[in-house]
Amino acid sequence: MMKDQEIRKGWEGFIDNGTVSKALRPVVVASWQRSQSHGIPVSRNEAPLAPEVELTQCLSAHRCLLEAARPVLNQARLFLADANSMIILTDSSGVVLETAGDPRAIDFGRLIHLEQGGHWQEADIGTNAIGTAIAEAKPVQIHGLEHFCSDVKRWTCAATPIWHPQEAELLGVVDISGPVQTFNPQSLAFAVALGRQIEGRLAQAIEYDHERLLHHVVMKRSLWSNTDVVAIDRHGRIVFGPESVLQNLERERPGLIANGRVSFLKNLLPSAWAVRLNELLPNSSTELVVDHDRQIGAILVLHKRRPRSVSIQPQPMIERLVPFEEILGESAIIQLTRERARKMAAFSAPILIEGETGVGKELFARAIYGASQAAGGPFVPVNCGGIPRDLVGSELFGYAEGAFTGAKHQGHAGKLEAADGGVLCLDEIGEMPLDLQPFLLRVLEDGVIYRVGSNDGRPVCIRLLALTHRDLLAEVNAGRFRRDLYYRIAPMRLSIPPLRDRGDDVGLLAHHFARLAASGLGRTEPRFDNKVLALFRAYSWPGNVRELRSVIENMILLGDPNLLRIEDVPIEVRRQVNPSVAAPALEPSLSASPKLKQNECAAIESALATTGGRLAAAAKLLGISRSTLYRKLDRYGIARSVGE
């Protein structure tokens, strides 16, 4: 650590004239600048303290985090008992949920509200390890004079974020603090270790809840004859649901399911789940699942509307043709890719379609199919990574009668036979087991398929479109993919560009997906705030077009129906973009225009309506701290008794 004299000199220069000493740590300077922009006076001597009602609600909302953390806190308590230090657990907005450790440190912490209910975001008390770890989304150690407010400079602290085990969602922070003389450079490593332990226990708890949900489905499945069921955990994530059912739900209500979850349920009170789901899906019922007095999720029962007397004839596997014009984009690179794909469609040779996850490889495959001579035949998509390894052979090649225990009496045709006369689209071909690759190679070379357990060849005529997000040549060199099969499936190669390389196409696609999602909900297409489109252009889109569609659907479901603002963008997207681009403008000065205040008031009221009046959820949706939300509620005279 730097010497106190250097830090003090750098601090005085920063406060007096805004100069930044090169001797200061960049993370500290950035935090001081944020603290100053929040208008935090250096004389502030304590953090805001949550009212008892808010604290009670906060503790209830974070019950799972507390249950996972308490054994870890109790164990750490022993190490800190005589060290004049304390361990602190906060939620994602910096509100202290629990403290443990040396009673001397705990008593000392109460002087500045470093206690249960204290608000420790940078926007509340300036630079400190808890608030700075939240702002930086990474472990941080802040020592003594590096703090922003004078009274907090008597402390040393080290904090690390706690992340959801399955999603890029900040759940809280674990911090180790004590008087400045207790500084230990190993405190940060200790805090990080505790954070990982808590995340591990959270993962175990989620796995247990999912097991109980599945057990509930199995035990009651006989009661739901002639119905389809979907199991949803308490965060809205889908734990169980047949793919065909989920696809039907997506067609019926575009945007209802995004990233494997019923997204709007996450910020909705469980008591309101049944009503809201029934509004969107009138032919359904919802059963909440409770385990040990704790709701762990729900079962969505979808009652089939098809009359029993109607005889359903099997439909041929003919897909709707997708013209190349439906592949949206005006950038030079996407136009070049469309034209290259159009030329490839005229030939019958296999095509290897390469590109990152979510770029639209299957959409291009369908367009090639639609423009090819095989368009009159079937289009059979197969995800090689989505079939259990033991079933890949029978799924692709089919099986003969008696091939194995449980085989159908008449045998079963595989996907290769089903694609006869048309196109076989093998998605994620790089996931195909190495020992099955020679059989696919033989089919491509001879045009004859042998079902599992049979010596009788069946001639097939198929065109192969293979899709992958992997570098297959690298897989070949690593011995994980056959070289002869690679050259057989890749006489033509088509590379689909990632969304980040497509320039202004992101705006065009955003409007398109917004129009589709809004139409599915019976609404008109909303407008986009210019800041949203600027943020979209700055974001790297690791999930590409699929991620963009998911983000837009989430915003349509949860945001203002008329105008999509920066605060409607999911926090994981905003957090990865430059804060000056992504930060929501929700702190106007006293001289702000009436129109700006009116818009801000409308945004707050919309967030409260979306979250059922829950202030914690509303603040998170808006991207501000709860204390900031309280000030705004008071400023605009908006009642905050709802949900308290």
Secondary structure per residue as TSV (DSSP state, phi and psi in degrees):
chain	resnum	aa	ss	phi	psi
A	1	M	-	360.0	153.7
A	2	M	-	-69.2	158.6
A	3	K	-	-71.5	147.1
A	4	D	H	-57.1	-35.5
A	5	Q	H	-63.2	-40.1
A	6	E	H	-67.7	-40.5
A	7	I	H	-65.9	-43.8
A	8	R	H	-61.8	-42.3
A	9	K	H	-64.2	-42.4
A	10	G	H	-64.8	-37.1
A	11	W	H	-64.8	-45.4
A	12	E	H	-63.5	-40.0
A	13	G	H	-65.5	-38.0
A	14	F	H	-66.9	-44.2
A	15	I	H	-72.0	-39.7
A	16	D	H	-72.0	-46.3
A	17	N	H	-140.4	11.1
A	18	G	-	78.2	7.6
A	19	T	-	-72.1	148.7
A	20	V	-	-117.7	117.9
A	21	S	-	-77.2	135.3
A	22	K	T	-68.7	-14.6
A	23	A	T	-77.2	-18.2
A	24	L	S	-78.3	150.1
A	25	R	-	-69.1	135.5
A	26	P	H	-56.7	-37.0
A	27	V	H	-64.7	-32.8
A	28	V	H	-73.0	-45.5
A	29	V	H	-59.9	-45.0
A	30	A	H	-60.6	-39.3
A	31	S	H	-69.6	-40.7
A	32	W	H	-59.0	-41.7
A	33	Q	H	-65.0	-40.7
A	34	R	H	-65.0	-42.2
A	35	S	H	-60.1	-41.9
A	36	Q	H	-65.5	-40.0
A	37	S	H	-67.3	-26.6
A	38	H	T	-77.2	-7.9
A	39	G	T	76.4	28.1
A	40	I	-	-78.1	121.9
A	41	P	-	-74.9	140.2
A	42	V	T	-66.5	-17.4
A	43	S	T	-84.6	-4.0
A	44	R	-	-59.4	125.6
A	45	N	-	-105.5	1.1
A	46	E	S	-161.0	155.6
A	47	A	-	-80.3	154.5
A	48	P	-	-60.9	149.9
A	49	L	B	-117.4	127.7
A	50	A	-	-67.9	140.9
A	51	P	-	-60.8	158.6
A	52	E	H	-59.6	-39.3
A	53	V	H	-64.4	-44.3
A	54	E	H	-63.7	-41.9
A	55	L	H	-62.5	-42.3
A	56	T	H	-60.0	-44.4
A	57	Q	H	-64.5	-39.8
A	58	C	H	-64.2	-44.1
A	59	L	H	-63.6	-38.9
A	60	S	H	-66.9	-42.3
A	61	A	H	-66.1	-26.2
A	62	H	T	-111.5	32.0
A	63	R	H	-58.0	-42.6
A	64	C	H	-65.7	-41.6
A	65	L	H	-62.6	-43.2
A	66	L	H	-63.9	-42.0
A	67	E	H	-63.3	-37.4
A	68	A	H	-73.6	-32.4
A	69	A	H	-85.2	-30.5
A	70	R	H	-57.6	-45.4
A	71	P	H	-59.7	-36.5
A	72	V	H	-68.8	-42.3
A	73	L	H	-63.9	-40.8
A	74	N	H	-64.9	-36.8
A	75	Q	H	-68.9	-41.4
A	76	A	H	-68.4	-28.7
A	77	R	H	-54.6	-37.0
A	78	L	H	-64.7	-36.7
A	79	F	H	-73.5	-25.9
A	80	L	H	-101.8	-1.9
A	81	A	T	-55.6	-38.4
A	82	D	T	-115.5	18.5
A	83	A	T	-104.1	5.9
A	84	N	T	54.3	37.7
A	85	S	-	-133.1	163.6
A	86	M	E	-137.9	156.1
A	87	I	E	-110.4	138.8
A	88	I	E	-128.5	136.1
A	89	L	E	-115.1	128.4
A	90	T	E	-123.5	166.9
A	91	D	E	-85.3	-172.6
A	92	S	T	-71.0	-13.9
A	93	S	T	-103.8	11.7
A	94	G	-	85.6	11.5
A	95	V	B	-81.8	126.9
A	96	V	E	-70.2	123.5
A	97	L	E	-95.5	-35.3
A	98	E	E	-161.3	149.6
A	99	T	E	-130.6	155.6
A	100	A	E	-156.7	157.5
A	101	G	E	133.9	-150.3
A	102	D	-	-68.1	123.9
A	103	P	H	-55.4	-30.2
A	104	R	H	-64.1	-44.2
A	105	A	H	-67.3	-39.1
A	106	I	H	-62.7	-44.0
A	107	D	H	-65.1	-41.4
A	108	F	H	-62.8	-36.2
A	109	G	H	-66.0	-29.3
A	110	R	H	-64.2	-24.0
A	111	L	T	-63.5	-26.9
A	112	I	T	-118.2	16.0
A	113	H	T	63.9	32.0
A	114	L	-	-84.2	68.7
A	115	E	S	-151.5	175.2
A	116	Q	T	-55.1	126.0
A	117	G	T	96.7	-11.0
A	118	G	B	-71.5	140.2
A	119	H	B	-95.2	117.6
A	120	W	-	-122.9	30.7
A	121	Q	S	-73.1	157.9
A	122	E	H	-58.8	-33.4
A	123	A	H	-69.0	-11.3
A	124	D	H	-105.0	-36.5
A	125	I	H	-143.7	16.4
A	126	G	S	73.5	-164.3
A	127	T	S	-57.6	124.2
A	128	N	-	-162.2	160.1
A	129	A	H	-61.7	-38.8
A	130	I	H	-64.0	-56.3
A	131	G	H	-64.1	-37.8
A	132	T	H	-72.7	-34.4
A	133	A	H	-63.0	-37.2
A	134	I	H	-67.2	-46.7
A	135	A	H	-66.0	-38.4
A	136	E	H	-89.8	-14.1
A	137	A	T	57.4	39.9
A	138	K	S	-160.0	163.8
A	139	P	-	-62.2	141.8
A	140	V	E	-144.1	142.1
A	141	Q	E	-119.6	126.4
A	142	I	E	-121.5	126.2
A	143	H	E	-121.2	127.1
A	144	G	G	48.9	-114.3
A	145	L	G	-66.5	-9.1
A	146	E	G	-72.9	-17.2
A	147	H	S	-65.7	160.8
A	148	F	S	-87.8	-46.8
A	149	C	S	-87.7	142.9
A	150	S	G	-57.7	-47.9
A	151	D	G	-68.7	-23.5
A	152	V	G	-80.8	-15.6
A	153	K	G	-65.8	-10.3
A	154	R	G	-81.7	4.2
A	155	W	E	-117.4	157.2
A	156	T	E	-126.2	138.2
A	157	C	E	-150.4	152.3
A	158	A	E	-138.4	129.3
A	159	A	E	-138.6	153.3
A	160	T	E	-138.7	142.5
A	161	P	E	-68.6	151.7
A	162	I	E	-110.3	121.6
A	163	W	E	-106.4	151.0
A	164	H	-	-61.0	134.8
A	165	P	S	-63.8	-22.2
A	166	Q	S	-114.6	-10.8
A	167	E	S	-138.1	160.4
A	168	A	S	-83.3	61.8
A	169	E	-	-122.7	127.5
A	170	L	E	-75.6	125.4
A	171	L	E	-101.2	-31.5
A	172	G	E	176.6	-164.9
A	173	V	E	-141.9	141.5
A	174	V	E	-114.3	133.4
A	175	D	E	-134.8	145.6
A	176	I	E	-117.2	120.9
A	177	S	E	-132.5	156.2
A	178	G	E	-170.3	171.8
A	179	P	E	-54.8	153.8
A	180	V	G	-56.9	-30.0
A	181	Q	G	-73.3	-8.8
A	182	T	G	-90.9	8.8
A	183	F	-	-52.4	133.4
A	184	N	-	-140.7	120.8
A	185	P	T	-61.3	-17.7
A	186	Q	T	-84.6	-5.3
A	187	S	H	-61.3	-37.6
A	188	L	H	-65.2	-43.2
A	189	A	H	-62.2	-37.8
A	190	F	H	-64.5	-44.4
A	191	A	H	-62.3	-43.0
A	192	V	H	-62.1	-41.7
A	193	A	H	-62.2	-41.8
A	194	L	H	-64.5	-40.8
A	195	G	H	-60.4	-42.4
A	196	R	H	-66.9	-34.7
A	197	Q	H	-63.4	-42.7
A	198	I	H	-63.9	-43.2
A	199	E	H	-61.1	-38.5
A	200	G	H	-63.3	-42.1
A	201	R	H	-68.3	-35.1
A	202	L	H	-63.3	-41.9
A	203	A	H	-61.4	-40.8
A	204	Q	H	-64.5	-40.5
A	205	A	H	-64.7	-41.1
A	206	I	H	-63.9	-43.1
A	207	E	H	-62.2	-40.7
A	208	Y	H	-63.7	-45.7
A	209	D	H	-60.7	-40.1
A	210	H	H	-65.7	-38.5
A	211	E	H	-62.9	-41.6
A	212	R	H	-66.5	-37.5
A	213	L	H	-63.4	-46.2
A	214	L	H	-64.5	-38.0
A	215	H	H	-60.9	-40.6
A	216	H	H	-63.3	-41.3
A	217	V	H	-62.3	-46.4
A	218	V	H	-63.0	-43.8
A	219	M	H	-66.6	-30.6
A	220	K	H	-109.5	6.8
A	221	R	G	-59.6	-34.5
A	222	S	G	-65.7	-20.9
A	223	L	G	-80.4	-13.2
A	224	W	S	-111.4	51.4
A	225	S	T	-67.7	149.8
A	226	N	T	56.9	31.1
A	227	T	E	-138.1	164.2
A	228	D	E	-113.6	145.6
A	229	V	E	-127.2	148.8
A	230	V	E	-130.1	125.8
A	231	A	E	-96.0	130.6
A	232	I	E	-126.3	130.2
A	233	D	E	-79.1	177.9
A	234	R	T	-71.1	-7.1
A	235	H	T	-101.1	6.7
A	236	G	S	88.9	-0.2
A	237	R	B	-78.0	137.9
A	238	I	E	-80.0	119.3
A	239	V	E	-94.6	-34.8
A	240	F	E	-144.8	137.4
A	241	G	-	174.7	121.8
A	242	P	-	-56.7	141.5
A	243	E	H	-57.4	-39.0
A	244	S	H	-63.7	-37.2
A	245	V	H	-67.1	-43.8
A	246	L	H	-64.9	-36.8
A	247	Q	H	-65.6	-39.7
A	248	N	H	-63.6	-40.2
A	249	L	H	-62.7	-40.9
A	250	E	H	-64.2	-39.5
A	251	R	H	-68.1	-38.9
A	252	E	H	-73.5	-39.2
A	253	R	S	-134.5	82.2
A	254	P	T	-55.7	133.1
A	255	G	T	91.8	-8.9
A	256	L	S	-65.3	-38.8
A	257	I	E	-112.7	126.3
A	258	A	E	-141.6	130.3
A	259	N	T	54.3	40.3
A	260	G	T	74.7	19.9
A	261	R	E	-145.8	156.0
A	262	V	E	-85.1	91.9
A	263	S	G	-60.6	-37.4
A	264	F	G	-72.1	-14.0
A	265	L	G	-72.5	-23.2
A	266	K	G	-59.1	-38.4
A	267	N	G	-107.2	24.1
A	268	L	S	-115.4	137.6
A	269	L	-	-60.3	135.9
A	270	P	G	-54.0	-33.3
A	271	S	G	-63.4	-19.8
A	272	A	G	-98.6	-3.1
A	273	W	H	-57.9	-51.7
A	274	A	H	-59.1	-44.8
A	275	V	H	-63.5	-46.9
A	276	R	H	-67.4	-42.2
A	277	L	H	-65.5	-37.9
A	278	N	H	-68.4	-30.1
A	279	E	H	-64.3	-42.4
A	280	L	H	-80.2	-32.6
A	281	L	-	-129.0	82.0
A	282	P	T	-58.5	-26.8
A	283	N	T	-95.1	38.3
A	284	S	E	-134.1	166.0
A	285	S	E	-137.9	155.3
A	286	T	E	-124.7	129.9
A	287	E	E	-118.3	116.4
A	288	L	E	-72.8	142.1
A	289	V	E	-110.9	121.8
A	290	V	E	-116.9	134.6
A	291	D	E	-131.6	119.7
A	292	H	T	52.2	52.8
A	293	D	T	61.6	22.8
A	294	R	E	-134.3	126.7
A	295	Q	E	-72.9	123.6
A	296	I	E	-107.6	-3.4
A	297	G	E	156.9	-157.0
A	298	A	E	-154.5	158.2
A	299	I	E	-111.6	120.9
A	300	L	E	-94.1	116.4
A	301	V	E	-101.7	119.4
A	302	L	E	-105.2	108.8
A	303	H	E	-81.6	127.2
A	304	K	-	-71.1	138.8
A	305	R	-	-100.5	-0.7
A	306	R	S	-75.7	124.4
A	307	P	-	-61.3	140.8
A	308	R	T	-65.1	-27.4
A	309	S	T	-75.6	-15.5
A	310	V	S	-80.7	127.2
A	311	S	-	-87.5	120.3
A	312	I	-	-94.4	118.9
A	313	Q	-	-88.3	140.0
A	314	P	-	-61.4	136.4
A	315	Q	-	-93.6	139.7
A	316	P	-	-64.4	151.9
A	317	M	-	-82.3	60.8
A	318	I	-	-103.8	123.8
A	319	E	-	-93.5	152.5
A	320	R	-	-62.9	133.1
A	321	L	-	-70.2	138.1
A	322	V	-	-110.3	107.5
A	323	P	-	-70.9	153.4
A	324	F	G	-60.1	-25.8
A	325	E	G	-64.6	-19.9
A	326	E	G	-79.2	-9.4
A	327	I	S	-85.8	98.6
A	328	L	-	-74.2	148.3
A	329	G	-	147.4	137.3
A	330	E	-	-117.6	0.2
A	331	S	S	-67.1	154.0
A	332	A	H	-60.6	-37.9
A	333	I	H	-70.3	-36.5
A	334	I	H	-76.3	-33.2
A	335	Q	H	-64.6	-40.9
A	336	L	H	-64.1	-40.2
A	337	T	H	-66.2	-42.0
A	338	R	H	-60.2	-44.9
A	339	E	H	-65.9	-39.1
A	340	R	H	-64.6	-42.2
A	341	A	H	-65.3	-38.0
A	342	R	H	-61.4	-40.7
A	343	K	H	-66.4	-40.7
A	344	M	H	-64.5	-31.4
A	345	A	H	-62.0	-25.3
A	346	A	T	-72.9	-14.6
A	347	F	S	-103.8	168.2
A	348	S	-	-105.5	-0.6
A	349	A	S	-70.4	153.8
A	350	P	-	-61.3	154.4
A	351	I	E	-128.5	133.8
A	352	L	E	-99.5	115.0
A	353	I	E	-101.2	117.7
A	354	E	E	-114.3	149.6
A	355	G	-	164.3	160.4
A	356	E	-	-63.8	164.5
A	357	T	T	-58.3	131.0
A	358	G	T	86.8	7.0
A	359	V	S	-80.7	-15.2
A	360	G	-	106.2	33.5
A	361	K	H	-62.2	-43.9
A	362	E	H	-68.4	-33.2
A	363	L	H	-61.3	-42.9
A	364	F	H	-64.8	-39.4
A	365	A	H	-61.0	-41.9
A	366	R	H	-67.7	-36.2
A	367	A	H	-67.2	-40.3
A	368	I	H	-62.7	-43.9
A	369	Y	H	-58.0	-44.9
A	370	G	H	-65.7	-26.1
A	371	A	T	-98.9	3.1
A	372	S	S	-101.1	171.5
A	373	Q	G	-68.4	-17.1
A	374	A	G	-85.1	3.5
A	375	A	G	-61.5	-23.0
A	376	G	G	-78.6	-12.9
A	377	G	S	-98.6	-173.7
A	378	P	-	-75.0	155.2
A	379	F	E	-116.3	112.9
A	380	V	E	-115.2	103.6
A	381	P	E	-86.4	138.3
A	382	V	E	-135.4	127.0
A	383	N	E	-95.8	105.4
A	384	C	T	-64.1	-25.7
A	385	G	T	-85.4	-9.1
A	386	G	S	-100.5	2.1
A	387	I	S	-106.8	129.7
A	388	P	-	-52.9	141.0
A	389	R	G	-54.1	-39.0
A	390	D	G	-70.1	-14.8
A	391	L	G	-107.2	-4.6
A	392	V	H	-59.1	-45.1
A	393	G	H	-59.6	-51.3
A	394	S	H	-68.5	-31.7
A	395	E	H	-68.6	-41.5
A	396	L	H	-79.5	-46.9
A	397	F	H	-100.7	-11.3
A	398	G	-	78.2	-179.8
A	399	Y	B	-147.4	155.4
A	400	A	-	-88.2	166.9
A	401	E	T	-59.1	130.7
A	402	G	T	74.3	15.2
A	403	A	S	-64.0	-30.3
A	404	F	S	-160.6	166.7
A	405	T	T	-61.8	128.0
A	406	G	T	93.4	-2.9
A	407	A	-	-66.7	147.0
A	408	K	-	-61.9	147.8
A	409	H	T	-59.2	-39.1
A	410	Q	T	-92.6	5.8
A	411	G	-	79.8	-173.6
A	412	H	B	-151.3	131.7
A	413	A	-	-79.9	137.0
A	414	G	-	-88.3	-177.9
A	415	K	H	-64.7	-32.3
A	416	L	H	-65.2	-40.7
A	417	E	H	-67.7	-39.5
A	418	A	H	-62.3	-27.7
A	419	A	T	-88.4	2.3
A	420	D	T	-55.7	127.0
A	421	G	T	85.5	2.6
A	422	G	S	-140.6	-138.5
A	423	V	E	-121.8	131.8
A	424	L	E	-102.3	119.6
A	425	C	E	-106.8	103.6
A	426	L	E	-95.2	99.9
A	427	D	E	-80.4	145.9
A	428	E	T	50.9	51.5
A	429	I	G	-63.5	-22.6
A	430	G	G	-65.2	-14.4
A	431	E	G	-88.9	-5.0
A	432	M	S	-65.0	130.7
A	433	P	-	-55.1	140.5
A	434	L	G	-60.2	-35.2
A	435	D	G	-75.6	-12.4
A	436	L	G	-96.4	-13.7
A	437	Q	H	-61.7	-36.8
A	438	P	H	-61.4	-33.4
A	439	F	H	-68.8	-39.5
A	440	L	H	-66.0	-40.8
A	441	L	H	-59.0	-41.7
A	442	R	H	-63.8	-40.4
A	443	V	H	-64.0	-42.7
A	444	L	H	-66.7	-32.0
A	445	E	H	-84.7	-38.4
A	446	D	H	-100.6	-21.3
A	447	G	-	70.4	24.8
A	448	V	E	-129.4	135.6
A	449	I	E	-115.8	142.5
A	450	Y	E	-118.5	120.4
A	451	R	-	-67.2	153.2
A	452	V	B	-59.9	126.8
A	453	G	T	86.3	9.2
A	454	S	-	-130.8	147.3
A	455	N	-	-104.1	3.7
A	456	D	-	-90.9	119.0
A	457	G	E	-78.6	145.3
A	458	R	E	-124.4	119.2
A	459	P	E	-70.1	138.7
A	460	V	-	-136.3	149.4
A	461	C	-	-125.7	105.6
A	462	I	-	-132.4	153.7
A	463	R	E	-106.7	132.1
A	464	L	E	-100.0	129.3
A	465	L	E	-118.0	114.6
A	466	A	E	-105.6	134.2
A	467	L	E	-117.4	142.9
A	468	T	E	-157.8	147.5
A	469	H	S	-101.2	-2.5
A	470	R	S	-90.0	163.5
A	471	D	-	-87.8	96.0
A	472	L	H	-65.7	-31.2
A	473	L	H	-64.1	-38.3
A	474	A	H	-65.4	-36.7
A	475	E	H	-65.7	-38.1
A	476	V	H	-61.7	-48.7
A	477	N	H	-64.6	-26.5
A	478	A	T	-86.3	-3.0
A	479	G	T	82.1	13.8
A	480	R	S	-99.6	-4.7
A	481	F	S	-145.4	137.6
A	482	R	-	-69.4	133.6
A	483	R	H	-65.8	-41.0
A	484	D	H	-65.9	-35.7
A	485	L	H	-69.7	-38.0
A	486	Y	H	-57.5	-48.6
A	487	Y	H	-70.6	-20.5
A	488	R	H	-77.7	-33.2
A	489	I	H	-93.6	-7.9
A	490	A	-	-124.8	41.9
A	491	P	S	-64.9	-26.5
A	492	M	E	-127.5	137.5
A	493	R	E	-125.4	136.9
A	494	L	E	-126.0	119.9
A	495	S	E	-101.7	123.2
A	496	I	-	-93.3	124.4
A	497	P	-	-70.9	146.6
A	498	P	-	-69.9	157.6
A	499	L	G	-61.9	-34.0
A	500	R	G	-65.1	-17.5
A	501	D	G	-96.4	5.4
A	502	R	S	-104.8	14.3
A	503	G	T	57.1	-127.5
A	504	D	T	-76.0	1.5
A	505	D	H	-59.6	-26.8
A	506	V	H	-61.6	-37.9
A	507	G	H	-68.9	-42.4
A	508	L	H	-59.8	-45.7
A	509	L	H	-68.3	-36.8
A	510	A	H	-60.5	-45.4
A	511	H	H	-63.7	-39.2
A	512	H	H	-63.1	-48.4
A	513	F	H	-68.3	-33.9
A	514	A	H	-64.6	-40.4
A	515	R	H	-64.4	-43.2
A	516	L	H	-64.8	-47.2
A	517	A	H	-65.7	-42.9
A	518	A	H	-64.3	-40.0
A	519	S	H	-62.6	-39.0
A	520	G	H	-64.0	-24.3
A	521	L	T	-99.0	6.8
A	522	G	T	74.9	26.5
A	523	R	-	-114.7	167.0
A	524	T	-	-86.0	158.3
A	525	E	-	-65.1	127.5
A	526	P	-	-77.5	161.7
A	527	R	E	-85.6	159.9
A	528	F	E	-107.9	132.7
A	529	D	-	-63.4	140.1
A	530	N	H	-57.9	-30.6
A	531	K	H	-66.0	-31.4
A	532	V	H	-65.8	-46.4
A	533	L	H	-65.3	-35.2
A	534	A	H	-65.0	-40.9
A	535	L	H	-63.8	-43.2
A	536	F	H	-59.4	-38.7
A	537	R	H	-70.6	-27.8
A	538	A	H	-84.0	-21.9
A	539	Y	S	-77.0	148.8
A	540	S	-	-84.7	-15.0
A	541	W	-	50.4	65.9
A	542	P	T	-62.4	-26.6
A	543	G	T	-93.5	1.8
A	544	N	H	58.7	-143.8
A	545	V	H	-62.5	-36.2
A	546	R	H	-62.8	-41.1
A	547	E	H	-66.5	-41.8
A	548	L	H	-59.1	-45.7
A	549	R	H	-60.7	-43.1
A	550	S	H	-61.7	-43.8
A	551	V	H	-61.1	-45.5
A	552	I	H	-63.2	-43.3
A	553	E	H	-63.4	-39.2
A	554	N	H	-62.0	-43.0
A	555	M	H	-66.6	-39.0
A	556	I	H	-64.2	-41.0
A	557	L	H	-69.3	-38.5
A	558	L	H	-105.0	-16.9
A	559	G	S	-93.3	-175.8
A	560	D	-	-63.9	131.7
A	561	P	S	-67.6	-14.8
A	562	N	S	-106.3	-31.4
A	563	L	E	-142.8	122.5
A	564	L	E	-91.6	118.6
A	565	R	-	-106.1	173.8
A	566	I	G	-61.1	-33.8
A	567	E	G	-73.6	-11.6
A	568	D	G	-82.7	-15.5
A	569	V	S	-71.9	131.5
A	570	P	-	-51.6	142.5
A	571	I	H	-61.7	-31.9
A	572	E	H	-67.1	-25.6
A	573	V	H	-78.2	-46.1
A	574	R	H	-61.6	-37.7
A	575	R	H	-66.6	-27.6
A	576	Q	T	-90.9	-1.6
A	577	V	S	-104.2	156.5
A	578	N	-	-47.0	124.1
A	579	P	H	-54.2	-31.4
A	580	S	H	-68.5	-21.1
A	581	V	H	-91.3	-40.7
A	582	A	H	-91.0	-19.9
A	583	A	S	-66.0	128.3
A	584	P	-	-68.7	136.1
A	585	A	-	-84.7	80.2
A	586	L	-	-118.2	20.8
A	587	E	-	-129.6	64.8
A	588	P	-	-67.3	152.1
A	589	S	-	-74.8	173.7
A	590	L	T	-63.9	-21.7
A	591	S	T	-93.7	10.0
A	592	A	-	-60.3	150.2
A	593	S	-	-68.1	153.2
A	594	P	H	-57.1	-34.6
A	595	K	H	-64.3	-41.8
A	596	L	H	-63.4	-42.9
A	597	K	H	-63.5	-39.2
A	598	Q	H	-62.6	-42.6
A	599	N	H	-65.2	-40.7
A	600	E	H	-65.2	-42.5
A	601	C	H	-60.8	-42.6
A	602	A	H	-63.8	-38.6
A	603	A	H	-63.8	-40.9
A	604	I	H	-66.1	-45.9
A	605	E	H	-62.8	-37.8
A	606	S	H	-64.9	-41.7
A	607	A	H	-64.4	-40.7
A	608	L	H	-64.7	-39.4
A	609	A	H	-67.0	-40.6
A	610	T	H	-64.3	-38.5
A	611	T	T	-95.6	11.4
A	612	G	T	67.0	28.4
A	613	G	T	83.0	4.9
A	614	R	-	-79.9	114.3
A	615	L	H	-65.2	-39.6
A	616	A	H	-61.8	-46.2
A	617	A	H	-67.2	-37.5
A	618	A	H	-64.1	-43.3
A	619	A	H	-62.2	-40.8
A	620	K	H	-65.5	-40.1
A	621	L	H	-63.4	-37.1
A	622	L	H	-78.7	-17.2
A	623	G	T	80.3	27.4
A	624	I	S	-128.9	168.5
A	625	S	-	-78.3	161.5
A	626	R	H	-66.1	-36.5
A	627	S	H	-64.1	-37.3
A	628	T	H	-64.5	-41.5
A	629	L	H	-62.3	-39.7
A	630	Y	H	-61.9	-42.7
A	631	R	H	-61.5	-37.9
A	632	K	H	-72.7	-36.4
A	633	L	H	-60.5	-43.2
A	634	D	H	-67.5	-39.4
A	635	R	H	-62.3	-40.4
A	636	Y	H	-98.1	2.4
A	637	G	T	69.5	30.2
A	638	I	-	-89.5	128.8
A	639	A	-	-64.0	138.2
A	640	R	-	-119.8	21.0
A	641	S	-	-79.5	-22.0
A	642	V	T	-67.0	127.5
A	643	G	T	79.4	0.4
A	644	E	-	-76.0	360.0
